[in-house]
């Protein structure tokens, strides 16, 4: 059975979102950004633990959903987690901004088109990282240890998409 790609994960998340449509988007974008920051902090914590072996006991938390014992699995699943957030939270929330007071539908449509284009590029990068990690985690550990994780970049890029959409609301408020 072939494994799901990041694009498949994204499409499945969008399909699931249709069962639970958003009535407004700003709160969901803020929530997504909060989750992305927590994931960034987890990547940082993993890097810190790799730079200082023995500084963290086995089984200790490295983030809200990651421990020293399962960090490899958490890292390998990160590209799909980003793809899911884009499909379930960020793009639907961007579309739902049209319901926010003071936000013009034309601005939302333009931002949604931009976000979709940026998402398509980010999904390709997520898939490239997922495939890279299938070959083993050691190169990612080395990157995290040196502070240059490509996975961290995925999180930052997803956050930029959410932030740009959220700025529509902030500009529209008096």
SULFEN-V105949 format. One record per backbone hydrogen bond with DSSP energy under -1.0 kcal/mol. CO is the residue of the C=O (numbers start at 1). NH is the residue of the N-H. E is the energy in kcal/mol with one decimal. If there is no record, write none. Layout:
# SULFEN-V105949
co=CO nh=NH e=E
co=CO nh=NH e=E
This chain:
# SULFEN-V105949
co=5 nh=9 e=-2.3
co=6 nh=10 e=-2.5
co=7 nh=11 e=-2.5
co=8 nh=12 e=-2.7
co=9 nh=13 e=-2.2
co=10 nh=14 e=-2.4
co=11 nh=15 e=-2.2
co=12 nh=16 e=-2.4
co=13 nh=17 e=-2.2
co=14 nh=18 e=-1.2
co=16 nh=19 e=-1.3
co=17 nh=20 e=-1.6
co=25 nh=29 e=-2.3
co=26 nh=30 e=-2.4
co=27 nh=31 e=-2.2
co=28 nh=32 e=-2.5
co=29 nh=33 e=-2.4
co=30 nh=34 e=-2.2
co=31 nh=35 e=-2.3
co=32 nh=36 e=-2.5
co=33 nh=37 e=-2.5
co=34 nh=38 e=-2.1
co=35 nh=39 e=-2.1
co=36 nh=40 e=-2.5
co=37 nh=41 e=-2.6
co=38 nh=42 e=-1.8
co=39 nh=43 e=-2.4
co=40 nh=44 e=-2.4
co=41 nh=45 e=-2.5
co=42 nh=46 e=-2.6
co=43 nh=47 e=-2.4
co=44 nh=48 e=-2.6
co=45 nh=49 e=-2.4
co=46 nh=50 e=-2.0
co=47 nh=51 e=-2.2
co=48 nh=52 e=-1.7
co=52 nh=55 e=-2.2
co=57 nh=60 e=-2.0
co=60 nh=68 e=-2.2
co=66 nh=62 e=-3.4
co=66 nh=63 e=-1.2
co=70 nh=74 e=-2.4
co=71 nh=75 e=-2.7
co=72 nh=76 e=-2.5
co=73 nh=77 e=-1.8
co=75 nh=78 e=-1.0
co=77 nh=81 e=-2.1
co=78 nh=82 e=-2.3
co=79 nh=83 e=-2.1
co=80 nh=84 e=-2.6
co=81 nh=85 e=-2.3
co=82 nh=86 e=-2.3
co=83 nh=87 e=-1.9
co=84 nh=88 e=-3.1
co=85 nh=89 e=-2.1
co=85 nh=90 e=-2.6
co=86 nh=91 e=-2.4
co=89 nh=93 e=-2.3
co=90 nh=94 e=-2.1
co=91 nh=95 e=-2.3
co=92 nh=96 e=-2.0
co=94 nh=97 e=-1.1
co=95 nh=98 e=-1.2
co=96 nh=99 e=-1.9
co=97 nh=100 e=-1.7
co=100 nh=103 e=-1.5
co=104 nh=108 e=-2.1
co=105 nh=109 e=-2.7
co=106 nh=110 e=-2.1
co=107 nh=111 e=-2.5
co=108 nh=112 e=-2.9
co=109 nh=113 e=-2.0
co=110 nh=114 e=-2.1
co=111 nh=115 e=-3.1
co=112 nh=116 e=-2.5
co=113 nh=117 e=-2.0
co=114 nh=118 e=-2.5
co=115 nh=119 e=-2.5
co=116 nh=120 e=-2.5
co=117 nh=121 e=-1.7
co=118 nh=122 e=-2.4
co=119 nh=123 e=-3.0
co=120 nh=124 e=-1.5
co=121 nh=125 e=-1.8
co=122 nh=126 e=-2.8
co=123 nh=127 e=-2.4
co=124 nh=128 e=-2.1
co=125 nh=129 e=-2.4
co=126 nh=130 e=-2.6
co=127 nh=131 e=-2.5
co=128 nh=132 e=-2.1
co=129 nh=133 e=-2.5
co=130 nh=134 e=-1.2
co=132 nh=135 e=-1.0
co=133 nh=136 e=-1.5
co=137 nh=141 e=-2.5
co=138 nh=142 e=-2.3
co=139 nh=143 e=-2.0
co=140 nh=144 e=-2.9
co=141 nh=145 e=-2.7
co=142 nh=146 e=-1.7
co=143 nh=148 e=-3.0
co=149 nh=153 e=-1.1
co=150 nh=154 e=-1.4
co=151 nh=155 e=-1.7
co=152 nh=156 e=-2.3
co=153 nh=157 e=-2.8
co=154 nh=158 e=-2.3
co=155 nh=159 e=-2.3
co=156 nh=160 e=-2.2
co=157 nh=161 e=-1.6
co=158 nh=162 e=-2.0
co=159 nh=163 e=-3.2
co=160 nh=164 e=-2.4
co=161 nh=165 e=-1.7
co=162 nh=166 e=-2.5
co=163 nh=167 e=-1.9
co=165 nh=168 e=-1.3
co=166 nh=170 e=-1.8
co=167 nh=171 e=-2.3
co=168 nh=172 e=-1.6
co=169 nh=173 e=-1.0
